């Protein structure tokens, strides 16, 4: 039974009038019943398993009952394996969509949504609801006069919630479509209260959603409770003028300490992906409370790492999503900034700069393999204010490791995020064939691919459910090969990502943590999500100490900023910070490491990285280069060649042999080096 789109407004008005009339007829004692708002049962979040969803029929395999989850996304192919809804067989009658709660619960309402599609406008307009305790005998919900007809969607994307006037205790619930637009397709969520509370939080924290005002107040309270280890600052303003607040947690807040790495967690790149925001607020509370309670692990983190937490990089969009509520926003509402930018994909494309230079043999002689500069006039182009603020923040802080918390999937994605083009313009076949032989299938991998894989696994395998991939991913089959991690370029490649920019423009290794299928989980699910992520959040911060660290100085002990640290066999360098200190993330092994700076003779050291916690000290002392001295002498003589004068030298007045002088200098450098390693 189809309903024409042109009659939508007329139908809406008629439905509203009929609903008002129905409510007037309900007995007073029923209409005045009050019951607590119940959370989602978990279709969208996938807490409800596939075998709990059944249907009377399906149009074909890609539109099974398991696809009938709120905000389910299609693969983009209308006839593909992954449809954007449950769709019924058109030849069948008496259609139904069933959810098994596996135990008796209090059902209080349902949320319905149309089919996710680029072309079709399919949605259910009206439906009945029935209940059962044994899946055989069903009772249709009755309002006292007739079977209760609920009014559903008028478009394919906007969720519509219908609430029952009183809770229904049952195990099974069915949605019985009565009329629909286009094909009979449905996505749904069920609201239900458990008769016994399943989640018992172990931490005394504030488990609720915080809007901008509440977030600011929460951060202020934490700062007042832990003034010695916290500092609130902002990294910039949104296009609507809201501040992008950050919380620093450190034993010396407000100052970079030489030898102490800097770490960052960011969230809210997309305003409707709210779980990361709340997890960072919970992490702030947890670390403050546990530090005051002398938790040794938290104290080690606070005293050994300068931690930066930014819960909302897109505060304008979050306010929009928050106003709609956790269940009622669709997949895209609040995703973009006020000006329409997707912040995560709004960074300069440095990948093409690097790869183009590699194809021409310019790396590293002409173009470096690290700290690639911003393209000319990039900041004057189509760049969000929020993106500019993040870039400035990255450039002024020597971050070593970071992760941005997102939603809509459950996996950890690591760079490269951009897929390398198959062949650069103008490259001859012989050159391209040679590159293919050298690189094989690794054209999407960074020079630090093994390190990135370890970092991704450290989060995914510490998370309580992220590696339970036998259920598949949120919208398709398992995309991670059973590991809970994936190379972003091989999954959903993007150009100009925050992760690739961080790796190619700064020292910071950054990943994306996709926290779950439900972008904006219900408040009642926050305790469970905190339990799932708490250990992973802490464990990932601890990875900042994996590898080597040190200070680069000259022979007088002065720190050298912007010195380059190279690791043999890894074509990606890092630079020292203003205090001459550096950190290089590496997996266990033996590495030949070189430090070099303009005007100084490079130095190479053999550095061992073990399996124990803590970075290996590996400092350098650089001597002024002879060539630098020669240039100074030439400058004194107007850059003219120096005339050599030969003199007869008596045997007994011979100075030290140059080799002896070099050995003495190397001996002195070794003594200084050992002393500095002990200090580090």
C-alpha positions as CSV (number, residue, x, y, z in Angstrom):
1,X,0.0,0.0,0.0
2,X,1.8,3.2,-1.2
3,X,1.3,6.7,0.1
4,X,2.2,9.5,-2.3
5,X,4.8,12.0,-1.2
6,X,2.6,14.9,-2.3
7,X,0.1,14.1,0.5
8,X,2.7,14.1,3.3
9,X,1.6,17.4,4.9
10,X,-2.1,16.6,4.7
11,X,-1.5,13.2,6.3
12,X,0.6,14.7,9.0
13,X,-2.2,17.2,9.9
14,X,-4.8,14.4,9.8
15,X,-2.7,12.1,12.0
16,X,-2.2,14.9,14.6
17,X,-6.0,15.5,14.8
18,X,-6.7,11.8,15.1
19,X,-4.1,11.4,17.8
20,X,-5.6,14.3,19.8
21,X,-9.1,12.7,19.5
22,X,-7.7,9.3,20.6
23,X,-6.0,10.8,23.7
24,X,-9.3,12.5,24.7
25,X,-11.0,9.1,24.7
26,X,-8.4,7.3,26.9
27,X,-9.7,6.9,30.5
28,X,-8.3,9.5,32.9
29,X,-6.5,7.0,35.1
30,X,-4.5,5.7,32.1
31,X,-3.6,9.0,30.6
32,X,-2.2,10.2,33.9
33,X,0.1,7.2,34.3
34,X,3.7,8.3,34.7
35,X,6.7,6.0,34.1
36,X,10.4,6.6,33.8
37,X,11.9,7.1,30.4
38,X,13.5,3.9,29.3
39,X,16.7,3.6,27.3
40,X,17.2,1.9,23.9
41,X,17.4,-1.9,24.0
42,X,20.4,-1.7,21.7
43,X,19.6,-2.3,18.1
44,X,21.7,0.6,16.9
45,X,24.6,-0.1,19.3
46,X,24.5,-3.8,18.4
47,X,24.0,-4.9,22.0
48,X,21.1,-6.7,20.4
49,X,22.6,-9.5,18.4
50,X,21.6,-10.4,14.9
51,X,19.8,-13.6,16.1
52,X,17.5,-11.5,18.2
53,X,16.0,-9.9,15.0
54,X,13.5,-11.7,12.9
55,X,11.0,-10.7,10.1
56,X,8.1,-12.2,8.2
57,X,10.1,-12.0,4.9
58,X,12.8,-10.1,3.1
59,X,13.0,-8.7,-0.4
60,X,16.4,-10.2,-0.9
61,X,19.5,-11.1,1.1
62,X,20.8,-7.5,1.4
63,X,17.6,-6.4,3.2
64,X,17.3,-9.0,6.0
65,X,15.9,-8.3,9.5
66,X,19.5,-7.8,10.7
67,X,19.6,-4.6,8.6
68,X,16.6,-3.1,10.4
69,X,18.7,-1.2,12.9
70,X,18.3,2.5,13.6
71,X,20.8,4.5,11.4
72,X,22.0,1.4,9.6
73,X,24.0,2.5,6.5
74,X,23.9,0.9,3.1
75,X,26.9,0.0,1.0
76,X,25.7,2.6,-1.6
77,X,24.6,-0.1,-4.1
78,X,20.8,-0.5,-4.0
79,X,21.0,-4.1,-5.1
80,X,24.1,-4.8,-3.0
81,X,24.7,-7.2,-0.1
82,X,24.4,-4.4,2.5
83,X,21.1,-2.7,2.2
84,X,20.1,0.3,4.3
85,X,17.1,-1.2,6.1
86,X,14.9,-4.3,6.5
87,X,12.7,-4.5,3.4
88,X,9.8,-7.0,3.1
89,X,9.0,-9.3,0.2
90,X,6.3,-7.3,-1.7
91,X,4.3,-10.4,-2.6
92,X,3.8,-11.3,1.1
93,X,1.0,-10.2,3.4
94,X,0.9,-9.6,7.1
95,X,4.4,-8.2,7.4
96,X,6.1,-7.9,10.8
97,X,9.5,-7.0,12.2
98,X,10.3,-8.8,15.5
99,X,12.8,-8.1,18.4
100,X,13.6,-10.7,21.1
101,X,14.8,-9.1,24.3
102,X,15.8,-12.5,25.6
103,X,14.1,-11.8,28.9
104,X,11.1,-9.9,30.2
105,X,11.5,-6.2,30.0
106,X,9.3,-3.1,30.2
107,X,8.7,-1.9,26.6
108,X,7.8,1.8,26.5
109,X,8.1,2.8,22.9
110,X,9.8,2.4,19.5
111,X,11.7,4.6,17.1
112,X,11.2,4.1,13.4
113,X,13.1,5.4,10.4
114,X,13.0,4.9,6.6
115,X,15.6,3.2,4.4
116,X,19.1,4.6,3.9
117,X,19.3,5.1,0.1
118,X,20.6,7.7,-2.4
119,X,17.7,7.1,-4.7
120,X,14.7,5.4,-3.1
121,X,12.2,7.1,-0.7
122,X,11.0,4.1,1.3
123,X,9.5,4.4,4.7
124,X,6.6,3.1,6.9
125,X,3.8,5.5,7.4
126,X,1.5,3.7,9.9
127,X,1.9,0.5,12.0
128,X,0.5,-1.5,14.9
129,X,2.6,-3.0,17.7
130,X,2.1,-6.4,19.3
131,X,3.8,-8.3,22.2
132,X,4.4,-11.9,23.3
133,X,6.1,-13.9,26.0
134,X,6.5,-17.1,24.0
135,X,6.7,-15.8,20.3
136,X,3.5,-17.8,19.5
137,X,0.6,-16.0,21.1
138,X,0.6,-12.3,20.3
139,X,-1.4,-9.4,21.6
140,X,-1.8,-6.2,19.6
141,X,-1.6,-3.0,21.7
142,X,-5.1,-1.7,22.3
143,X,-6.0,1.8,23.5
144,X,-9.2,0.7,25.1
145,X,-11.3,1.2,22.0
146,X,-9.4,-0.3,19.1
147,X,-6.0,-1.5,18.0
148,X,-3.6,1.4,18.5
149,X,-2.5,2.7,15.1
150,X,0.8,4.6,15.3
151,X,1.9,7.1,12.8
152,X,5.5,6.7,11.6
153,X,7.7,8.5,9.1
154,X,7.1,11.1,6.4
155,X,10.7,10.9,5.0
156,X,13.5,8.3,4.9
157,X,16.0,9.8,7.3
158,X,14.3,11.5,10.2
159,X,13.7,9.2,13.2
160,X,10.2,9.3,14.7
161,X,9.6,8.1,18.3
162,X,6.2,6.8,19.4
163,X,5.7,6.2,23.1
164,X,3.1,3.9,24.8
165,X,0.9,5.4,27.4
166,X,1.9,2.6,29.8
167,X,4.8,0.1,29.9
168,X,4.2,-3.3,28.6
169,X,6.1,-6.2,30.3
170,X,7.0,-8.9,27.7
171,X,9.9,-10.6,26.0
172,X,9.0,-10.1,22.4
173,X,7.8,-7.1,20.4
174,X,6.7,-6.8,16.8
175,X,6.1,-3.8,14.5
176,X,3.3,-4.5,12.1
177,X,3.4,-2.1,9.1
178,X,0.0,-1.0,7.8
179,X,0.9,1.6,5.2
180,X,4.1,2.7,3.6
181,X,5.7,4.9,0.9
182,X,7.6,3.2,-1.9
183,X,8.7,-0.2,-0.8
184,X,8.0,-1.5,2.7
185,X,11.4,-0.8,4.4
186,X,12.1,-0.1,8.0
187,X,14.9,0.8,10.5
188,X,14.0,0.8,14.2
189,X,15.1,1.0,17.8
190,X,13.1,-0.3,20.8
191,X,12.9,1.5,24.1
192,X,12.9,-0.8,27.1
193,X,13.7,-0.8,30.8
194,X,15.5,-3.9,32.3
195,X,13.6,-5.3,35.3
196,X,17.1,-5.7,36.9
197,X,19.9,-3.2,36.5
198,X,22.6,-4.8,34.4
199,X,25.4,-2.2,34.7
200,X,27.0,-1.4,38.1
201,X,29.6,1.3,37.6
202,X,32.7,0.8,39.7
203,X,33.8,4.5,39.5
204,X,31.9,7.3,41.2
205,X,31.7,9.6,38.2
206,X,29.2,11.9,36.5
207,X,27.6,9.7,33.8
208,X,25.5,12.1,31.7
209,X,25.6,14.1,28.5
210,X,27.0,17.6,28.9
211,X,26.2,20.5,26.7
212,X,28.6,23.4,26.2
213,X,27.7,25.1,29.5
214,X,27.7,21.9,31.5
215,X,31.1,20.8,29.9
216,X,32.7,24.1,30.9
217,X,31.3,23.8,34.4
218,X,32.5,20.2,34.7
219,X,36.1,21.1,33.7
220,X,36.1,24.0,36.1
221,X,35.0,21.7,39.0
222,X,37.8,19.2,38.1
223,X,40.4,22.1,38.0
224,X,39.3,23.3,41.5
225,X,39.5,19.7,42.9
226,X,43.0,19.2,41.4
227,X,44.6,22.6,40.9
228,X,48.1,21.3,41.2
229,X,47.9,19.0,38.2
230,X,45.3,20.5,35.9
231,X,45.0,23.6,33.7
232,X,42.2,24.7,31.5
233,X,43.0,26.6,28.3
234,X,41.4,26.9,24.8
235,X,43.0,26.2,21.5
236,X,40.8,28.6,19.5
237,X,37.2,29.5,18.8
238,X,34.5,27.9,16.6
239,X,32.8,29.8,13.7
240,X,30.0,30.6,16.1
241,X,32.4,31.9,18.7
242,X,32.4,29.0,21.2
243,X,35.8,28.2,22.8
244,X,37.5,24.9,22.1
245,X,38.5,24.0,25.6
246,X,41.4,21.8,26.6
247,X,42.3,20.3,29.9
248,X,46.0,19.7,30.6
249,X,46.9,17.1,33.2
250,X,50.5,17.2,34.4
251,X,52.6,17.5,37.5
252,X,53.8,20.9,36.1
253,X,50.8,22.3,34.2
254,X,51.4,25.1,31.8
255,X,55.0,24.3,30.9
256,X,56.8,21.8,28.7
257,X,59.4,19.9,30.8
258,X,62.5,18.7,29.0
259,X,62.4,14.9,28.6
260,X,58.7,14.6,29.2
261,X,56.6,13.6,26.2
262,X,53.3,15.3,25.3
263,X,50.2,13.4,24.5
264,X,46.7,14.3,23.2
265,X,43.2,12.9,23.1
266,X,40.7,14.9,21.0
267,X,37.0,14.2,20.4
268,X,34.0,15.8,18.8
269,X,35.5,16.4,15.3
270,X,31.9,15.5,14.3
271,X,29.4,17.1,16.7
272,X,27.0,14.1,16.7
273,X,29.7,11.6,17.7
274,X,29.1,12.3,21.4
275,X,30.7,9.3,23.2
276,X,34.3,10.5,22.8
277,X,33.3,13.8,24.4
278,X,31.9,12.1,27.5
279,X,34.7,9.6,27.8
280,X,37.3,12.4,27.9
281,X,35.2,14.2,30.6
282,X,35.1,10.9,32.5
283,X,38.8,10.5,32.1
284,X,39.5,13.9,33.5
285,X,37.3,13.1,36.6
286,X,38.9,9.7,37.0
287,X,42.5,10.9,36.8
288,X,41.9,13.7,39.2
289,X,40.1,11.5,41.7
290,X,42.7,8.6,41.4
291,X,45.6,11.0,41.7
292,X,44.2,12.4,45.0
293,X,43.7,8.8,46.2
294,X,47.4,8.0,45.4
295,X,46.7,5.5,42.6
296,X,50.3,4.6,41.6
297,X,49.5,4.0,37.9
298,X,47.7,7.4,37.6
299,X,50.5,9.2,39.5
300,X,53.1,7.7,37.1
301,X,51.1,9.0,34.1
302,X,50.6,12.5,35.6
303,X,54.3,12.8,36.6
304,X,55.7,11.2,33.4
305,X,53.5,12.6,30.6
306,X,52.0,16.0,29.8
307,X,48.4,15.0,28.8
308,X,46.1,17.2,26.8
309,X,42.4,16.4,26.6
310,X,40.1,18.3,24.2
311,X,36.5,16.9,24.4
312,X,34.9,19.1,21.7
313,X,36.6,20.2,18.5
314,X,33.3,21.1,16.9
315,X,31.2,22.6,19.7
316,X,28.7,24.3,17.4
317,X,27.6,21.0,15.8
318,X,27.4,19.3,19.1
319,X,24.9,21.8,20.4
320,X,22.7,21.0,17.4
321,X,22.9,17.3,18.0
322,X,22.4,17.6,21.8
323,X,19.2,19.7,21.2
324,X,17.7,16.8,19.2
325,X,18.7,14.2,21.8
326,X,20.6,11.0,21.6
327,X,18.1,9.0,19.6
328,X,16.4,11.6,17.4
329,X,19.2,12.9,15.3
330,X,19.8,11.1,12.1
331,X,23.2,9.9,10.8
332,X,24.3,13.3,9.5
333,X,22.8,15.9,11.9
334,X,25.6,17.7,13.6
335,X,28.4,16.1,11.6
336,X,29.7,19.3,10.0
337,X,30.7,22.6,11.3
338,X,28.5,25.7,11.3
339,X,30.2,26.6,7.9
340,X,29.7,23.1,6.5
341,X,33.2,21.7,6.9
342,X,34.1,18.1,7.9
343,X,37.1,19.0,10.2
344,X,38.7,15.6,10.0
345,X,39.1,15.9,6.2
346,X,39.8,19.6,6.1
347,X,43.6,19.5,6.5
348,X,46.1,20.0,3.6
349,X,47.0,17.0,1.4
350,X,50.7,16.5,2.2
351,X,50.5,12.9,1.0
352,X,50.5,14.0,-2.7
353,X,53.4,16.3,-2.0
354,X,55.5,13.5,-0.5
355,X,54.5,10.9,-3.0
356,X,55.1,13.2,-6.0
357,X,58.5,14.1,-4.7
358,X,59.3,10.4,-4.2
359,X,58.4,9.6,-7.8
360,X,60.8,12.3,-9.0
361,X,63.6,11.1,-6.7
362,X,63.5,14.4,-4.7
363,X,63.2,12.8,-1.2
364,X,65.0,13.6,1.0
365,X,67.5,15.7,-0.9
366,X,65.0,18.4,-2.0
367,X,61.8,17.5,-0.2
368,X,62.0,16.1,3.4
369,X,60.3,12.9,4.5
370,X,59.0,14.7,7.6
371,X,57.8,18.2,8.7
372,X,56.5,18.9,5.2
373,X,55.5,22.6,5.1
374,X,52.0,23.8,4.5
375,X,51.2,24.4,0.8
376,X,51.4,28.1,-0.1
377,X,48.2,30.0,0.6
378,X,46.5,27.0,2.1
379,X,45.3,28.9,5.2
380,X,43.7,31.5,2.9
381,X,41.6,28.9,1.2
382,X,38.5,26.9,2.2
383,X,39.7,26.0,5.7
384,X,37.4,26.0,8.8
385,X,38.3,28.2,11.7
386,X,38.4,25.1,13.8
387,X,40.9,23.4,11.5
388,X,43.2,26.5,11.7
389,X,43.0,26.4,15.4
390,X,44.0,22.7,15.5
391,X,46.9,23.3,13.1
392,X,48.3,26.1,15.2
393,X,47.9,24.0,18.4
394,X,49.8,21.1,16.7
395,X,52.6,23.4,15.6
396,X,53.3,25.0,18.9
397,X,53.2,21.8,21.0
398,X,55.7,19.0,20.5
399,X,53.1,16.1,20.6
400,X,54.5,12.6,20.4
401,X,51.3,10.5,20.3
402,X,47.6,11.1,20.0
403,X,44.2,9.7,19.1
404,X,41.0,11.3,18.0
405,X,37.8,9.6,19.2
406,X,35.0,9.2,16.7
407,X,31.9,7.0,16.3
408,X,29.7,5.1,13.9
409,X,31.9,2.1,13.7
410,X,33.9,0.0,16.2
411,X,37.6,-0.2,15.1
412,X,40.9,1.6,15.4
413,X,42.1,3.1,12.1
414,X,45.7,4.0,11.5
415,X,47.4,6.0,8.7
416,X,47.9,6.4,5.8
417,X,44.3,7.5,5.5
418,X,44.7,8.5,1.9
419,X,45.1,5.9,-0.9
420,X,48.1,6.5,-3.1
421,X,47.2,7.1,-6.7
422,X,48.1,4.2,-9.0
423,X,50.6,6.2,-11.1
424,X,51.9,9.7,-11.0
425,X,51.4,11.8,-14.2
426,X,54.4,11.7,-16.5
427,X,56.0,8.6,-14.8
428,X,57.5,6.2,-17.3
429,X,56.6,2.5,-17.2
430,X,60.0,1.4,-16.2
431,X,60.1,3.6,-13.1
432,X,56.6,2.6,-12.1
433,X,57.4,-1.1,-12.5
434,X,60.5,-0.7,-10.4
435,X,58.5,1.0,-7.6
436,X,55.9,-1.7,-7.7
437,X,58.6,-4.4,-7.3
438,X,60.1,-2.5,-4.4
439,X,56.9,-1.7,-2.6
440,X,54.6,-4.6,-3.5
441,X,51.3,-3.9,-1.9
442,X,52.6,-1.4,0.6
443,X,51.8,1.8,-1.2
444,X,49.2,2.6,1.4
445,X,51.6,2.1,4.3
446,X,53.6,4.6,6.3
447,X,57.3,4.2,6.9
448,X,56.2,3.4,10.5
449,X,53.5,0.9,9.6
450,X,54.6,-1.7,12.2
451,X,54.6,0.9,14.9
452,X,51.2,2.2,13.9
453,X,49.8,-1.4,14.0
454,X,51.1,-1.9,17.5
455,X,49.6,1.4,18.7
456,X,46.2,0.5,17.2
457,X,46.3,-3.0,18.7
458,X,47.3,-1.5,22.1
459,X,43.9,0.2,22.2
460,X,41.7,-2.4,20.4
461,X,43.0,-5.3,22.5
462,X,42.6,-3.4,25.8
463,X,39.0,-2.5,24.9
464,X,36.6,-5.0,26.4
465,X,34.6,-5.7,23.2
466,X,36.4,-4.2,20.2
467,X,38.0,-7.5,19.1
468,X,34.6,-9.4,19.3
469,X,34.5,-9.2,15.5
470,X,32.7,-12.5,15.0
471,X,29.5,-10.4,15.0
472,X,30.8,-8.4,12.1
473,X,31.2,-4.6,12.0
474,X,28.4,-2.1,12.4
475,X,27.2,-2.0,8.8
476,X,29.0,-4.8,7.0
477,X,30.9,-8.0,7.8
478,X,34.1,-7.7,9.9
479,X,36.4,-5.2,8.2
480,X,39.4,-5.7,10.6
481,X,40.4,-9.3,10.0
482,X,39.5,-10.3,13.5
483,X,41.9,-7.8,15.1
484,X,39.8,-4.7,15.7
485,X,42.2,-2.5,13.7
486,X,42.5,-1.4,10.1
487,X,44.6,0.7,7.7
488,X,42.2,3.6,6.9
489,X,43.3,3.8,3.2
490,X,42.3,0.2,2.6
491,X,38.9,0.7,4.3
492,X,37.5,4.2,3.6
493,X,40.2,6.4,2.1
494,X,40.0,10.1,2.6
495,X,42.1,13.1,1.4
496,X,43.5,15.6,3.8
497,X,42.9,13.8,7.0
498,X,44.0,15.0,10.5
499,X,46.0,11.7,11.0
500,X,48.1,12.0,7.8
501,X,48.7,15.7,8.4
502,X,49.9,15.0,11.9
503,X,52.3,12.4,10.8
504,X,53.7,14.3,7.8
505,X,53.8,17.9,9.3
506,X,54.7,17.2,12.9
507,X,56.3,14.6,15.1
508,X,53.0,13.2,16.3
509,X,51.7,9.7,15.5
510,X,47.9,9.9,15.5
511,X,45.2,7.3,15.0
512,X,41.4,7.4,14.9
513,X,39.5,5.3,17.5
514,X,35.9,4.5,16.3
515,X,34.2,3.8,19.6
516,X,31.0,2.1,18.6
517,X,28.0,1.8,16.2
518,X,25.8,4.3,18.0
519,X,27.2,7.8,17.4
520,X,25.2,9.3,20.3
521,X,24.5,6.6,22.8
522,X,21.8,7.0,25.5
523,X,22.9,8.4,28.8
524,X,22.2,5.1,30.5
525,X,24.8,3.4,28.3
526,X,27.7,5.7,29.4
527,X,28.7,3.6,32.5
528,X,29.0,0.5,30.3
529,X,31.0,2.4,27.7
530,X,33.3,3.8,30.3
531,X,34.0,0.3,31.6
532,X,34.7,-0.9,28.0
533,X,37.1,1.9,27.3
534,X,38.8,2.8,30.6
535,X,41.7,0.4,30.4
536,X,42.2,1.1,26.7
537,X,42.3,4.9,27.3
538,X,45.0,4.5,30.0
539,X,47.0,1.9,28.1
540,X,47.2,3.9,25.0
541,X,48.7,6.9,26.9
542,X,51.4,4.6,28.2
543,X,52.5,3.8,24.7
544,X,54.1,7.3,24.5
545,X,57.1,5.8,26.4
546,X,57.8,3.1,23.8
547,X,61.0,3.7,21.8
548,X,63.9,6.1,22.4
549,X,64.2,9.5,23.8
550,X,67.1,11.9,24.4
551,X,68.5,15.4,24.2
552,X,70.7,16.8,21.4
553,X,73.4,19.3,22.6
554,X,76.5,20.9,21.3
555,X,79.9,20.5,22.8
556,X,79.2,23.3,25.3
557,X,76.1,21.6,26.5
558,X,73.7,24.0,24.8
559,X,70.5,22.2,23.5
560,X,69.9,22.2,19.8
561,X,66.4,22.8,18.6
562,X,65.1,21.5,15.3
563,X,67.9,18.9,15.0
564,X,66.9,15.9,12.9
565,X,66.7,12.4,14.3
566,X,66.9,9.6,11.6
567,X,66.6,5.9,12.1
568,X,68.3,3.7,9.6
569,X,65.8,1.7,7.6
570,X,62.8,3.9,8.4
571,X,62.3,6.7,6.0
572,X,60.6,9.1,8.4
573,X,62.5,11.5,10.6
574,X,61.6,13.6,13.7
575,X,62.9,16.9,15.0
576,X,64.0,18.0,18.4
577,X,61.8,20.4,20.4
578,X,62.9,23.9,21.6
579,X,64.7,22.4,24.6
580,X,66.6,20.0,22.3
581,X,64.7,17.0,23.5
582,X,63.1,14.4,21.3
583,X,61.1,11.2,21.4
584,X,61.0,8.5,18.6
585,X,58.3,5.8,18.9
586,X,59.9,2.4,18.0
587,X,59.1,-1.2,18.5
588,X,61.7,-3.3,20.4
589,X,64.9,-3.9,18.4
590,X,68.4,-2.6,17.7
591,X,68.6,0.7,15.7
592,X,71.3,2.8,14.2
593,X,70.2,6.4,15.0
594,X,71.7,9.6,13.6
595,X,71.4,13.1,14.9
596,X,72.3,16.0,12.6
597,X,71.9,19.8,12.7
598,X,73.0,22.6,10.4
599,X,76.6,23.5,11.1
600,X,77.4,20.4,13.1
601,X,79.0,17.0,12.3
602,X,76.3,14.3,12.3
603,X,76.6,11.6,15.0
604,X,75.5,8.0,14.8
605,X,74.6,5.8,17.8
606,X,73.4,2.3,18.3
607,X,70.3,2.4,20.4
608,X,68.6,-0.7,21.9
609,X,64.8,-0.7,22.5
610,X,63.7,-3.4,24.9
611,X,60.4,-4.9,26.0
612,X,60.4,-3.3,29.4
613,X,58.3,-0.1,29.9
614,X,60.0,3.2,29.4
615,X,61.9,4.7,26.5
616,X,65.6,4.0,26.0
617,X,67.8,7.0,26.6
618,X,69.7,7.9,23.5
619,X,71.2,11.4,23.6
620,X,73.7,13.1,21.3
621,X,76.5,15.7,21.6
622,X,77.3,17.3,18.2
623,X,80.6,19.1,17.4
624,X,80.8,22.0,15.0
625,X,81.6,20.8,11.5
626,X,84.9,21.5,9.8
627,X,83.0,22.8,6.8
628,X,81.2,25.3,8.9
629,X,84.6,26.5,10.2
630,X,85.9,26.7,6.6
631,X,83.0,28.8,5.6
632,X,83.7,31.1,8.5
633,X,87.3,31.5,7.5
634,X,86.4,32.1,3.9
635,X,83.9,34.8,5.0
636,X,86.7,36.6,6.8
637,X,88.8,36.6,3.6
638,X,86.1,37.7,1.3
639,X,85.3,34.1,0.3
640,X,88.7,33.9,-1.5
641,X,90.9,30.8,-1.4
642,X,93.4,30.8,1.4
643,X,97.1,31.0,0.3
644,X,99.1,28.0,1.7
645,X,102.6,28.8,3.1
646,X,105.0,25.8,3.3
647,X,107.5,26.0,6.2
648,X,110.4,23.6,7.2
649,X,109.4,22.0,10.4
650,X,111.9,20.5,12.8
651,X,111.3,16.9,13.8
652,X,111.3,17.6,17.6
653,X,108.7,20.3,17.4
654,X,106.0,18.2,15.6
655,X,102.5,18.8,17.0
656,X,100.1,15.9,17.8
657,X,99.1,13.8,14.9
658,X,95.6,14.8,13.7
659,X,94.5,11.2,14.3
660,X,95.5,11.6,18.0
661,X,93.5,14.8,18.2
662,X,90.5,13.2,16.7
663,X,90.7,10.2,19.2
664,X,91.0,12.6,22.1
665,X,87.9,14.5,20.9
666,X,85.9,11.3,20.5
667,X,87.0,10.1,24.0
668,X,85.8,13.4,25.5
669,X,82.5,13.1,23.6
670,X,81.9,9.6,24.9
671,X,82.4,10.7,28.5
672,X,80.0,13.5,28.1
673,X,77.5,11.2,26.3
674,X,77.5,8.6,29.1
675,X,77.0,11.3,31.7
676,X,74.0,12.7,29.7
677,X,72.4,9.2,29.3
678,X,72.5,8.8,33.1
679,X,70.8,12.2,33.5
680,X,68.0,11.2,31.0
